[in-house]
Amino acid sequence: MLCATYMHHDCTPPILHRDVTSSNVLLNSQLEAFVSDFGTARLLDPDSSNQTLVVGTYGYIAPELAHIH
């Protein structure tokens, strides 16, 4: 997904969405994907550990985080 690449690497500061699900990916008439629902998103601060509570939708979060949840 180009949008994830942009959010993580090309914008400053980088954005971590934290809840990408099928219902948060919207398609336009040309079937281009757009990410929506930035309610749990965070800006990545290079001067911090960026540790926070585990957030996201169960079934979509990384398996290694699901065991913590």
C-alpha positions as CSV (number, residue, x, y, z in Angstrom):
1,M,0.0,0.0,0.0
2,L,1.5,3.3,-1.1
3,C,-0.4,5.1,1.7
4,A,1.3,3.1,4.4
5,T,4.7,3.6,2.8
6,Y,4.0,7.4,2.7
7,M,2.8,7.5,6.3
8,H,5.7,5.5,7.7
9,H,8.6,6.9,5.5
10,D,7.8,9.9,3.4
11,C,6.0,12.3,5.7
12,T,7.5,14.2,8.7
13,P,6.9,13.2,11.4
14,P,6.0,9.6,10.4
15,I,2.4,8.5,11.2
16,L,1.5,5.2,12.7
17,H,-2.2,4.4,12.0
18,R,-2.5,1.5,14.5
19,D,-5.9,0.2,13.3
20,V,-5.8,-0.6,9.5
21,T,-8.8,-2.9,8.9
22,S,-10.8,-3.7,5.7
23,S,-13.4,-1.2,6.8
24,N,-10.8,1.5,7.1
25,V,-9.6,1.1,3.5
26,L,-11.8,3.0,1.1
27,L,-11.8,2.6,-2.7
28,N,-12.6,5.3,-5.2
29,S,-14.2,4.7,-8.7
30,Q,-10.7,3.9,-10.1
31,L,-10.2,1.4,-7.3
32,E,-7.4,3.5,-5.7
33,A,-7.1,2.8,-2.0
34,F,-7.4,5.4,0.7
35,V,-6.9,4.9,4.4
36,S,-9.5,6.4,6.8
37,D,-10.3,6.5,10.5
38,F,-7.2,8.0,12.1
39,G,-8.7,8.0,15.6
40,T,-6.0,5.8,17.1
41,A,-3.1,7.2,14.9
42,R,0.0,8.6,16.5
43,L,2.9,10.6,15.2
44,L,6.2,8.8,15.6
45,D,8.6,10.8,17.8
46,P,12.2,9.9,17.1
47,D,13.2,11.0,20.6
48,S,10.9,8.7,22.4
49,S,10.3,4.9,22.7
50,N,6.8,5.4,21.2
51,Q,5.6,2.7,23.6
52,T,1.9,2.9,24.4
53,L,-1.1,0.7,25.1
54,V,-1.9,-2.0,22.5
55,V,-4.6,-0.6,20.3
56,G,-6.3,-1.9,17.2
57,T,-9.0,-4.3,16.1
58,Y,-8.6,-7.9,17.4
59,G,-7.9,-10.1,14.3
60,Y,-6.0,-7.3,12.6
61,I,-3.3,-6.5,15.1
62,A,0.1,-8.1,14.8
63,P,0.0,-11.6,16.4
64,E,2.9,-10.8,18.7
65,L,0.8,-7.9,20.2
66,A,-2.4,-10.0,20.4
67,H,-0.8,-12.2,23.1
68,I,-0.2,-9.1,25.2
69,H,-3.8,-7.9,24.8
